[in-house]
Amino acid sequence: MRELVVMTGMSGSGKSVALSALEDAGYYCIDNLPPELLMASLALERNQRITQLAIAIDARNAASLPLVPHILESVRQQGVNVKVIFLDASTDALVRRFSETRRKHPLAAGEDAHGDDALVQMILRERQLMGALRDMALVIDTSHTRAAQLQSNLKTILGVVQEHLTLVFQSFSFKRGVPRDADYVFDVRMLPNPHYEPALKVLTGIDPPVAAYLDAQPLVRSMQDDIASFLHKWLPYHAENHRSYVSVAIGCTGGQHRSVYLVERLAQVFAAQWVTLKRHREIELRQAPQSANG
């Protein structure tokens, strides 16, 4: 056994989609494993020469959740690379998904959870139960993420050797809300906007004409330098505290030009020092095939 992925998160956030992606990537997957059985499962999988295991743990095992951090530390001491991934979504998105699928919330336990008010209360209760796991995990916000996009993001993340801190830059549109998985959020809506240049309006911050336009703007360079200076100062402290991932979200009005450009530039700056990933939420959302989360 060389790698264990613990997939957890809110009910309705996409865990079934995530497990399918892990299975496609070659992981042996176990859904809804009681934490008390984790060590025994690891021993069994070692005997069967399984090297990559993924397990899903959620609020259905509420009574055992406090055991998980201690168990995972024991697993790490055995030389296993442990990655904990927490899928989250806004309460509105979760209510909408439960309403669309007519599924019963796992915490319902015979209660009447068909009304939105009752469902919201169960989601809030679940957030409290899952809080400790969320704090120790890489959080992925799926509020505006389609299934194919989530699968692609997971495969990128799992392809990173997690021996050191990984820095995730993501662009987003404030119109769709701030990503719930962001550790730091920078607002760049005050910068010159290529949207108002007819030749640039339909392009993105990845395209050379937009990049050239923004390169020429002193305010854009100043913002980039300020964000870089902040991160250069504080990222080493995250690494010293054994953080696996730090997510930096950069937002503009549409998530198409300025935020995308700055994510691209900052990723270049920090790639020499840290393992660096890039996400462009709004661009990926437009490009992903239409499908629902599980």
LUMFI-384288 format. One record per residue (C-alpha): residue in three letters; chain; x, y, z. Coordinates in Angstrom, 3 decimals. Each point is the difference from the previous one (the first is absolute). Layout:
// residues N
rest, kette, u, v, w
ALA, A, X, Y, Z .
...
***
This chain:
// residues 294
rest, kette, u, v, w
MET, A, 0.000, 0.000, 0.000 .
ARG, A, 1.561, 3.278, -1.100 .
GLU, A, -2.932, 2.388, -0.290 .
LEU, A, -3.306, 0.494, 1.815 .
VAL, A, -2.540, 2.580, -1.122 .
VAL, A, -2.731, 0.850, 2.502 .
MET, A, -2.919, 1.499, -1.895 .
THR, A, -2.406, 1.818, 2.261 .
GLY, A, -2.273, 3.005, 0.000 .
MET, A, -3.591, 1.155, 0.010 .
SER, A, -2.814, -2.220, -1.203 .
GLY, A, -0.869, 1.076, -3.545 .
SER, A, 3.384, 1.612, -0.639 .
GLY, A, 1.127, -2.552, -2.598 .
LYS, A, 1.659, -2.858, 1.907 .
SER, A, -1.474, -2.694, -2.246 .
VAL, A, 1.380, 1.811, -3.051 .
ALA, A, 3.364, 0.305, 1.755 .
LEU, A, 0.150, -3.697, 0.865 .
SER, A, -0.756, -0.867, -3.634 .
ALA, A, 2.908, 2.196, -1.081 .
LEU, A, 2.302, -1.708, 2.497 .
GLU, A, -1.100, -3.422, -1.174 .
ASP, A, 0.717, 1.018, -3.599 .
ALA, A, 3.458, 1.160, 1.136 .
GLY, A, 0.815, -3.472, 1.366 .
TYR, A, -0.923, 0.330, 3.671 .
TYR, A, -1.787, -2.767, 1.863 .
CYS, A, -3.025, 1.813, 1.437 .
ILE, A, -2.080, -0.692, 3.095 .
ASP, A, -3.099, 2.107, 0.647 .
ASN, A, -1.308, 0.818, 3.495 .
LEU, A, 2.725, -1.839, 1.903 .
PRO, A, -0.423, 0.243, 3.808 .
PRO, A, 3.195, 1.615, 1.355 .
GLU, A, 0.432, -2.834, 2.513 .
LEU, A, 0.563, -2.388, -2.909 .
LEU, A, 2.626, 2.085, -1.781 .
MET, A, 3.104, -1.654, 1.462 .
ALA, A, -1.412, -3.469, -0.617 .
SER, A, -0.850, 0.969, -3.585 .
LEU, A, 3.524, 1.273, -0.588 .
ALA, A, 1.449, -3.292, 1.229 .
LEU, A, -2.328, -1.944, -2.273 .
GLU, A, 0.812, 2.109, -3.045 .
ARG, A, 3.748, -0.377, 0.675 .
ASN, A, -0.421, -3.782, -0.041 .
GLN, A, -1.685, 0.328, -3.382 .
ARG, A, 2.833, 2.252, -1.251 .
ILE, A, -2.235, 3.025, -0.524 .
THR, A, 2.203, 3.102, -0.018 .
GLN, A, -2.578, 2.782, -0.464 .
LEU, A, -3.096, 0.037, 2.182 .
ALA, A, -2.789, 2.588, 0.155 .
ILE, A, -2.652, 0.007, 2.690 .
ALA, A, -3.056, 2.188, 0.477 .
ILE, A, -0.892, 1.119, 3.515 .
ASP, A, -3.003, 2.203, 0.657 .
ALA, A, -2.602, 1.005, 2.553 .
ARG, A, -1.606, -3.444, -0.047 .
ASN, A, 2.844, -0.960, 2.366 .
ALA, A, -0.533, 3.023, 2.241 .
ALA, A, 0.794, -1.765, 3.280 .
SER, A, 3.397, -1.153, -1.294 .
LEU, A, 1.162, 3.201, -1.689 .
PRO, A, 2.061, 1.214, 3.005 .
LEU, A, 2.191, -3.118, -0.404 .
VAL, A, 1.086, 0.863, -3.534 .
PRO, A, 2.903, 2.465, 0.647 .
HIS, A, 1.724, -2.416, 2.399 .
ILE, A, -0.500, -2.944, -2.362 .
LEU, A, 1.402, 1.893, -2.964 .
GLU, A, 3.062, 1.056, 1.991 .
SER, A, 0.635, -3.669, 0.794 .
VAL, A, -0.302, -0.816, -3.696 .
ARG, A, 2.516, 2.710, -0.902 .
GLN, A, 2.457, -1.407, 2.535 .
GLN, A, -0.090, -3.244, -1.977 .
GLY, A, 1.411, 1.833, -3.014 .
VAL, A, -3.276, 0.389, -1.919 .
ASN, A, -0.559, 3.239, -1.924 .
VAL, A, -3.379, 1.201, 1.313 .
LYS, A, -2.068, 2.596, -1.852 .
VAL, A, -3.236, 1.289, 1.502 .
ILE, A, -2.379, 1.719, -2.433 .
PHE, A, -3.157, 1.746, 1.207 .
LEU, A, -2.693, 0.872, -2.528 .
ASP, A, -2.143, 2.947, 1.009 .
ALA, A, -2.737, 2.114, -1.560 .
SER, A, -2.183, 2.900, 1.007 .
THR, A, -3.157, -0.811, 1.940 .
ASP, A, -2.108, 1.323, -2.887 .
ALA, A, 1.754, -2.342, -2.439 .
LEU, A, -0.464, -2.998, 2.303 .
VAL, A, -3.705, 0.747, 0.528 .
ARG, A, -0.469, 0.309, -3.758 .
ARG, A, 1.722, -3.343, -0.669 .
PHE, A, -2.042, -1.844, 2.610 .
SER, A, -3.167, 1.540, -1.418 .
GLU, A, 0.918, -0.965, -3.563 .
THR, A, 0.864, -3.603, 0.850 .
ARG, A, -2.692, -0.407, 2.715 .
ARG, A, 2.560, -1.793, 2.134 .
LYS, A, -0.387, -0.147, 3.753 .
HIS, A, 2.749, 1.613, 2.041 .
PRO, A, 2.126, -2.621, 1.830 .
LEU, A, -0.679, 1.684, 3.346 .
ALA, A, -3.760, -0.096, -0.461 .
ALA, A, -0.297, -3.271, 1.976 .
GLY, A, -3.764, -0.146, -0.335 .
GLU, A, -0.495, 3.750, 0.365 .
ASP, A, -2.073, 2.008, -2.436 .
ALA, A, 2.734, 1.595, -2.126 .
HIS, A, -2.003, 0.691, -3.128 .
GLY, A, -0.432, 3.715, 0.674 .
ASP, A, 2.870, 2.351, -0.775 .
ASP, A, 0.100, 1.358, 3.570 .
ALA, A, 0.436, -3.476, 1.498 .
LEU, A, 2.624, -0.840, -2.618 .
VAL, A, 1.965, 3.164, 0.773 .
GLN, A, 0.070, -0.934, 3.684 .
MET, A, 1.400, -3.439, -0.821 .
ILE, A, 2.652, 1.522, -2.238 .
LEU, A, 1.026, 2.354, 2.813 .
ARG, A, 0.147, -2.950, 2.406 .
GLU, A, 2.141, -1.901, -2.476 .
ARG, A, 2.401, 2.952, -0.319 .
GLN, A, 0.542, -0.119, 3.756 .
LEU, A, 0.619, -3.764, -0.028 .
MET, A, 2.459, 0.243, -2.901 .
GLY, A, 1.862, 3.102, 1.197 .
ALA, A, 3.080, -1.783, 1.362 .
LEU, A, 0.489, -1.993, -3.200 .
ARG, A, -0.405, 3.142, -2.096 .
ASP, A, 2.707, 1.758, 2.003 .
MET, A, 2.573, -2.707, -0.789 .
ALA, A, -0.856, -0.442, -3.686 .
LEU, A, 0.459, 1.537, -3.401 .
VAL, A, -3.411, 1.613, -0.546 .
ILE, A, -1.528, 0.052, -3.475 .
ASP, A, -3.039, 2.197, -0.551 .
THR, A, -2.417, -1.689, -2.423 .
SER, A, -2.770, 2.628, 0.163 .
HIS, A, 0.576, 0.954, -3.633 .
THR, A, 1.842, -3.122, -1.164 .
ARG, A, -1.304, -2.536, -2.482 .
ALA, A, 0.817, -3.691, 0.316 .
ALA, A, 2.579, -0.086, -2.802 .
GLN, A, 1.735, 3.066, 1.403 .
LEU, A, 0.169, -1.543, 3.487 .
GLN, A, 1.438, -3.229, -1.394 .
SER, A, 2.654, 1.923, -1.915 .
ASN, A, 0.965, 2.087, 3.052 .
LEU, A, 0.335, -3.104, 2.171 .
LYS, A, 2.241, -1.777, -2.471 .
THR, A, 2.253, 3.068, -0.152 .
ILE, A, 0.197, 0.231, 3.798 .
LEU, A, 0.694, -3.713, 0.442 .
GLY, A, 2.773, 0.188, -2.563 .
VAL, A, 1.958, 2.288, 2.321 .
VAL, A, 2.511, -1.634, 2.351 .
GLN, A, -1.081, 1.468, 3.330 .
GLU, A, 3.335, 0.123, 1.821 .
HIS, A, -0.033, 3.789, 0.179 .
LEU, A, -2.565, 2.764, 0.033 .
THR, A, -2.030, 0.327, -3.202 .
LEU, A, -1.165, 3.462, -1.034 .
VAL, A, -3.322, 0.180, -1.862 .
PHE, A, -0.830, 3.192, -1.902 .
GLN, A, -3.561, 0.372, -1.239 .
SER, A, -1.813, 2.753, -1.857 .
PHE, A, -3.693, 0.653, 0.534 .
SER, A, -2.869, 2.401, -0.615 .
PHE, A, -1.496, 1.870, 2.935 .
LYS, A, -3.368, -0.347, -1.767 .
ARG, A, 0.044, -3.727, 0.860 .
GLY, A, 1.370, 0.482, 3.489 .
VAL, A, 3.328, -0.467, 1.754 .
PRO, A, 1.350, -3.594, -0.064 .
ARG, A, -0.600, -1.699, 3.346 .
ASP, A, 3.377, -1.755, -0.204 .
ALA, A, 2.067, 3.201, -0.151 .
ASP, A, 2.565, 0.706, 2.728 .
TYR, A, 0.733, 3.462, -1.408 .
VAL, A, -2.264, 2.125, -2.204 .
PHE, A, 1.185, 2.984, -2.042 .
ASP, A, -2.448, 2.377, -1.695 .
VAL, A, 1.380, 1.465, -3.249 .
ARG, A, -3.179, 1.640, -1.317 .
MET, A, 1.571, 3.456, 0.304 .
LEU, A, 2.586, -0.772, -2.719 .
PRO, A, -0.380, 1.094, -3.662 .
ASN, A, -2.498, -2.344, -1.667 .
PRO, A, 0.656, -1.476, -3.475 .
HIS, A, -3.736, -0.705, -0.224 .
TYR, A, -0.488, 3.555, -1.228 .
GLU, A, 2.472, -0.422, -2.869 .
PRO, A, -2.034, -1.370, -2.966 .
ALA, A, 2.886, -2.106, -1.344 .
LEU, A, 0.634, -1.576, 3.400 .
LYS, A, -3.519, -0.476, 1.362 .
VAL, A, -0.481, -3.589, -1.237 .
LEU, A, 3.550, -1.101, 0.927 .
THR, A, 1.338, -1.098, 3.393 .
GLY, A, 3.001, 0.867, 2.174 .
ILE, A, 1.828, -2.985, -1.485 .
ASP, A, -0.074, 1.467, -3.511 .
PRO, A, 3.094, 2.015, -1.009 .
PRO, A, -1.871, 3.198, -1.056 .
VAL, A, -1.662, 0.248, 3.422 .
ALA, A, 3.267, -0.799, 1.756 .
ALA, A, 1.780, 2.712, -2.009 .
TYR, A, -2.698, 2.545, 0.889 .
LEU, A, 0.240, -0.800, 3.719 .
ASP, A, 3.802, -0.174, -0.078 .
ALA, A, -0.026, 3.644, -1.025 .
GLN, A, -2.129, 1.122, 2.975 .
PRO, A, 2.059, 1.292, 2.994 .
LEU, A, -2.854, -0.737, 2.431 .
VAL, A, -0.095, -3.637, -1.092 .
ARG, A, 3.741, -0.386, 0.536 .
SER, A, -0.315, 1.657, 3.414 .
MET, A, -2.803, -2.392, 1.014 .
GLN, A, 1.994, -3.011, -1.156 .
ASP, A, 3.055, 1.128, 1.953 .
ASP, A, -2.052, 0.646, 3.149 .
ILE, A, -1.657, -3.442, -0.080 .
ALA, A, 3.344, -1.675, -0.698 .
SER, A, 1.660, 1.872, 2.867 .
PHE, A, -2.758, -1.047, 2.402 .
LEU, A, 0.234, -3.662, -0.992 .
HIS, A, 3.806, -0.067, 0.058 .
LYS, A, -0.186, 1.196, 3.600 .
TRP, A, -2.689, -2.331, 1.351 .
LEU, A, 0.218, -3.257, -1.974 .
PRO, A, 3.123, -1.205, 1.869 .
TYR, A, -1.956, 0.184, 3.249 .
HIS, A, -2.738, -2.195, -1.475 .
ALA, A, 2.657, -2.499, -1.054 .
GLU, A, 1.542, 0.005, 3.474 .
ASN, A, -3.433, -0.851, 1.399 .
HIS, A, -0.244, -3.005, -2.353 .
ARG, A, -2.745, 1.396, -2.210 .
SER, A, -0.379, -2.164, -3.092 .
TYR, A, -1.868, 2.499, -2.161 .
VAL, A, -0.557, 3.756, -0.050 .
SER, A, -2.671, 1.339, -2.342 .
VAL, A, 0.247, 3.566, -1.321 .
ALA, A, -3.130, 1.307, -1.726 .
ILE, A, 0.145, 3.075, -2.228 .
GLY, A, -3.309, 1.486, -1.062 .
CYS, A, -1.212, 2.551, -2.509 .
THR, A, -3.426, 0.843, -1.390 .
GLY, A, -0.311, -2.773, -2.579 .
GLY, A, 2.893, -2.305, 0.849 .
GLN, A, 1.203, 0.222, -3.593 .
HIS, A, 2.758, 2.598, -0.400 .
ARG, A, 1.736, 1.604, 2.982 .
SER, A, -0.262, -2.836, 2.518 .
VAL, A, 0.986, -2.579, -2.617 .
TYR, A, 3.018, 2.060, -1.058 .
LEU, A, 1.218, 0.422, 3.594 .
VAL, A, -0.424, -3.697, 0.778 .
GLU, A, 2.128, -0.832, -3.044 .
ARG, A, 2.700, 2.511, 0.921 .
LEU, A, 0.131, -0.877, 3.703 .
ALA, A, 0.133, -3.710, -0.750 .
GLN, A, 3.080, 0.672, -2.124 .
VAL, A, 1.603, 2.005, 2.810 .
PHE, A, -0.515, -2.662, 2.680 .
ALA, A, 0.512, -3.167, -2.050 .
ALA, A, 3.743, 0.078, 0.614 .
GLN, A, -0.465, -0.148, 3.785 .
TRP, A, -3.234, -1.923, 0.592 .
VAL, A, -2.042, -2.687, -1.699 .
THR, A, -2.552, 2.193, -1.755 .
LEU, A, -3.408, -0.731, -1.518 .
LYS, A, -2.327, 2.290, -1.963 .
ARG, A, -3.797, 0.068, -0.304 .
HIS, A, -2.222, 2.373, -1.937 .
ARG, A, -3.466, -0.646, 1.402 .
GLU, A, -2.125, 1.929, -2.467 .
ILE, A, 1.955, -1.099, -3.074 .
GLU, A, -0.069, -3.639, 1.114 .
LEU, A, -3.708, 0.271, 0.767 .
ARG, A, -0.723, 1.129, -3.566 .
GLN, A, 2.187, -2.711, -1.493 .
ALA, A, -1.201, -2.936, 2.131 .
PRO, A, -2.740, -2.264, -1.435 .
GLN, A, -3.450, 0.503, 1.516 .
SER, A, -0.476, -2.588, 2.770 .
ALA, A, -1.043, -0.012, 3.638 .
ASN, A, 2.013, -0.697, 3.112 .
GLY, A, -0.635, -3.128, 2.034 .
***
